[in-house]
Amino acid sequence: MVATADFLIDTLKPSNFVERIANELVHARRVSRGIVVTTPVLFPSGAHVTVLISFTGDRCLVTDDGAAYSEADMMGAGDIFRRAARSIAEDAGLRFNNFEIFEADARVDTLPGMIAIVADAAKRSMHVTAERLARKIDFDLKTSIVDRLIDVFGAKRVTVDASISGASTHSWTVDALVSTDSNQIAIEAVSPAPISVSSAYMKLDDIRRLESAPRTVAALKGKSSFGADQLLILGRTSKLIDAKADWRELESIAA
């Protein structure tokens, strides 16, 4: 049996095959306000960036129509997005009105390039927003778990942003290091964001391989919000607790 892809390549002329691929990557549809182009550019969520073109004579409004802001708003990051988008739009020679990224006076002959510029600015604004939101969530999570550890063990026993060299000799900074009479516990706050999980895994795995390693603990932001694969990976390197665990569970990490 001939594979589908091989069959298409064998039966279509190269020019037709390329045209079919191009049509799969970019879609355009008419709407009451003009034409919406679905581009191959992706937001962090995996959704395609869309651009709306509205025509007035030989001039066009080219806008993301608030699509990037809507993505950010669903993440609860509207304010973060506005700051990022304003700077990125300005760098790209575009405008931003707190909702949409746009060029209001594009010429028809420059449309392909302007669509690409607007789509790229929308994508970059969302990527910056997602990164800043992840950092904010991690910082808030770290602050919360550190405060709770101090309440349970006392300020003198909790070192914030403690430096520990792992088995690789790489120097890591853990969110908190609790020192008790019998041992030390390295605690890292972890959110479900892939970068947070991977960073915590590398750090805690290297630390736990020390000859006289401290206990390693991952304090999770909402354990139920993590995927089974993420929990399995983190569980190989550390004891897992919920960042909102009560004082009894926090005490148990030293037992």
C-alpha positions as CSV (number, residue, x, y, z in Angstrom):
1,M,0.0,0.0,0.0
2,V,1.3,3.5,-0.9
3,A,1.4,5.9,2.0
4,T,-1.0,8.9,1.7
5,A,1.9,11.4,1.8
6,D,3.8,9.5,-0.9
7,F,0.6,9.2,-3.0
8,L,0.0,12.9,-2.9
9,I,3.6,13.7,-3.8
10,D,3.5,11.3,-6.7
11,T,0.2,12.4,-8.2
12,L,0.4,16.2,-7.6
13,K,2.7,18.6,-9.5
14,P,5.3,20.2,-7.1
15,S,3.7,23.6,-7.6
16,N,0.2,22.2,-6.7
17,F,1.6,20.3,-3.7
18,V,3.3,23.5,-2.3
19,E,0.1,25.5,-3.0
20,R,-2.0,22.9,-1.0
21,I,0.5,23.1,1.9
22,A,0.3,26.9,1.8
23,N,-3.5,26.8,1.9
24,E,-3.4,24.6,5.0
25,L,-1.1,27.0,6.8
26,V,-3.0,30.2,6.0
27,H,-6.8,30.7,5.9
28,A,-8.7,33.8,5.0
29,R,-12.5,34.4,5.4
30,R,-14.7,37.4,4.8
31,V,-16.5,38.9,7.8
32,S,-18.7,42.0,8.0
33,R,-15.7,44.2,9.0
34,G,-13.3,42.9,6.3
35,I,-11.2,39.8,6.1
36,V,-9.8,37.6,8.9
37,V,-6.5,35.9,8.2
38,T,-5.6,32.9,10.3
39,T,-1.8,32.8,10.3
40,P,0.6,29.8,11.1
41,V,1.9,31.9,14.0
42,L,0.9,30.3,17.4
43,F,0.1,31.8,20.8
44,P,1.6,29.9,23.8
45,S,-1.8,28.2,24.2
46,G,-1.5,26.7,20.8
47,A,-4.2,28.8,19.2
48,H,-3.4,30.4,15.9
49,V,-2.9,34.2,15.7
50,T,-5.6,35.8,13.6
51,V,-5.4,39.3,11.9
52,L,-8.3,41.4,10.8
53,I,-8.0,43.6,7.7
54,S,-10.5,46.4,7.2
55,F,-10.4,48.4,3.9
56,T,-11.0,52.1,3.4
57,G,-10.1,52.9,-0.2
58,D,-6.4,52.1,-0.8
59,R,-5.7,52.2,3.0
60,C,-6.2,49.4,5.5
61,L,-6.6,48.8,9.2
62,V,-4.5,45.7,10.1
63,T,-5.2,44.5,13.7
64,D,-5.1,41.5,15.9
65,D,-8.5,42.6,16.9
66,G,-7.8,42.1,20.6
67,A,-7.0,38.3,20.1
68,A,-3.8,38.5,22.1
69,Y,-5.4,40.5,24.9
70,S,-8.2,38.0,25.1
71,E,-5.7,35.2,25.5
72,A,-3.9,37.1,28.3
73,D,-7.2,38.0,30.0
74,M,-8.2,34.4,30.2
75,M,-4.9,33.8,32.1
76,G,-5.7,36.6,34.5
77,A,-2.8,38.6,33.1
78,G,-4.4,41.5,31.4
79,D,-2.4,44.2,33.2
80,I,0.9,42.3,32.5
81,F,-0.1,42.0,28.8
82,R,-0.8,45.7,28.5
83,R,2.7,46.7,29.7
84,A,4.3,44.1,27.4
85,A,2.2,44.8,24.3
86,R,2.7,48.6,24.6
87,S,6.5,48.2,24.4
88,I,6.5,45.5,21.7
89,A,4.1,47.4,19.5
90,E,6.2,50.6,19.8
91,D,9.4,48.7,18.9
92,A,7.6,47.2,15.8
93,G,6.3,50.6,14.7
94,L,2.7,49.6,15.5
95,R,0.1,51.1,17.9
96,F,-1.6,49.6,20.9
97,N,-4.8,51.0,22.5
98,N,-4.9,48.8,25.6
99,F,-6.9,46.2,23.7
100,E,-5.6,45.6,20.2
101,I,-2.2,45.8,18.4
102,F,-2.7,47.5,15.0
103,E,-1.6,49.7,12.1
104,A,-4.4,52.0,11.0
105,D,-2.9,53.3,7.8
106,A,-1.4,50.4,5.9
107,R,-1.2,50.4,2.1
108,V,-2.7,47.6,0.2
109,D,0.6,46.7,-1.4
110,T,2.3,46.3,2.0
111,L,-0.4,44.0,3.4
112,P,1.5,40.7,3.4
113,G,4.4,42.2,5.4
114,M,2.1,44.2,7.7
115,I,0.0,41.1,8.5
116,A,3.2,39.2,9.4
117,I,4.4,42.1,11.6
118,V,1.1,42.4,13.5
119,A,0.9,38.6,14.0
120,D,4.5,38.5,15.3
121,A,3.9,41.4,17.7
122,A,0.8,39.7,19.1
123,K,2.7,36.4,19.5
124,R,5.7,38.1,21.2
125,S,3.5,40.1,23.5
126,M,1.8,36.9,24.7
127,H,5.1,35.0,25.1
128,V,6.5,37.8,27.3
129,T,3.2,37.9,29.2
130,A,3.3,34.2,29.9
131,E,6.9,34.3,31.1
132,R,6.3,37.3,33.4
133,L,3.1,35.7,34.8
134,A,5.0,32.4,35.5
135,R,7.7,34.4,37.3
136,K,5.1,36.2,39.3
137,I,3.3,33.0,40.2
138,D,6.5,31.4,41.3
139,F,7.5,34.4,43.4
140,D,4.1,34.6,45.1
141,L,4.2,30.8,45.7
142,K,7.8,31.0,47.1
143,T,6.8,33.9,49.5
144,S,3.8,31.9,50.7
145,I,5.6,28.7,51.5
146,V,8.6,30.5,53.1
147,D,6.2,32.4,55.4
148,R,4.5,29.1,56.4
149,L,7.9,27.4,57.0
150,I,8.9,30.3,59.3
151,D,5.7,30.0,61.2
152,V,6.3,26.3,61.8
153,F,10.1,26.1,62.3
154,G,11.0,29.6,63.3
155,A,12.9,32.3,61.4
156,K,16.3,31.1,62.7
157,R,15.9,27.6,61.2
158,V,14.8,28.8,57.8
159,T,17.3,30.2,55.2
160,V,15.7,31.9,52.2
161,D,17.3,31.5,48.8
162,A,19.9,29.1,50.2
163,S,22.9,28.2,48.0
164,I,23.6,24.4,47.7
165,S,26.2,22.7,45.5
166,G,24.8,19.6,43.9
167,A,26.5,16.3,43.1
168,S,27.6,17.8,39.8
169,T,29.3,20.7,41.7
170,H,26.8,23.1,40.1
171,S,25.6,25.7,42.7
172,W,21.9,25.8,43.0
173,T,19.6,28.3,44.9
174,V,16.7,26.7,46.6
175,D,13.7,28.7,47.8
176,A,14.2,27.6,51.5
177,L,16.6,25.4,53.5
178,V,15.2,24.3,56.9
179,S,17.8,23.3,59.4
180,T,16.7,21.1,62.3
181,D,18.7,19.4,65.1
182,S,18.9,16.2,63.0
183,N,18.9,17.2,59.4
184,Q,18.4,19.8,56.6
185,I,15.5,20.0,54.2
186,A,15.8,21.8,50.8
187,I,12.4,23.1,49.7
188,E,11.5,24.3,46.2
189,A,8.2,25.9,45.4
190,V,6.8,24.5,42.1
191,S,4.0,25.6,39.8
192,P,2.5,23.4,37.0
193,A,4.2,25.6,34.4
194,P,6.6,23.3,32.4
195,I,9.6,25.5,33.0
196,S,8.9,25.5,36.8
197,V,8.7,21.7,36.9
198,S,11.8,21.1,34.7
199,S,13.8,23.6,36.7
200,A,12.8,22.0,40.1
201,Y,13.5,18.5,38.8
202,M,17.1,19.3,37.7
203,K,17.8,21.2,40.9
204,L,16.4,18.7,43.4
205,D,17.7,15.7,41.5
206,D,21.3,17.0,41.6
207,I,21.0,18.0,45.3
208,R,19.6,14.6,46.3
209,R,22.6,12.8,44.8
210,L,25.0,14.4,47.3
211,E,26.8,11.9,49.6
212,S,25.2,13.6,52.7
213,A,22.2,15.1,50.9
214,P,19.6,17.2,52.6
215,R,16.1,16.0,52.2
216,T,14.4,17.4,49.2
217,V,10.8,18.6,49.1
218,A,8.7,20.1,46.3
219,A,6.0,22.4,47.5
220,L,3.3,22.3,44.8
221,K,0.9,25.0,43.9
222,G,-2.3,23.0,43.9
223,K,-1.3,19.4,43.6
224,S,-4.5,18.5,41.7
225,S,-3.5,21.0,38.9
226,F,-0.4,19.0,38.0
227,G,-0.4,16.3,35.4
228,A,0.3,12.7,36.4
229,D,3.5,12.8,34.4
230,Q,4.7,15.9,36.3
231,L,3.9,14.3,39.6
232,L,5.8,11.2,38.6
233,I,8.8,13.2,37.5
234,L,9.0,15.4,40.6
235,G,8.3,12.4,42.9
236,R,11.5,10.8,41.7
237,T,13.5,13.6,43.2
238,S,11.6,14.7,46.3
239,K,8.8,14.4,48.8
240,L,5.7,16.1,47.4
241,I,3.6,18.4,49.6
242,D,0.9,21.0,48.8
243,A,2.1,24.5,49.3
244,K,-1.0,25.1,51.4
245,A,-0.4,22.1,53.6
246,D,-1.3,22.6,57.3
247,W,1.4,22.9,60.0
248,R,1.2,19.2,60.8
249,E,2.2,18.2,57.2
250,L,4.9,20.8,57.2
251,E,6.3,19.5,60.5
252,S,6.3,16.0,59.0
253,I,8.9,16.9,56.4
254,A,11.5,17.0,59.2
255,A,10.4,13.7,60.8
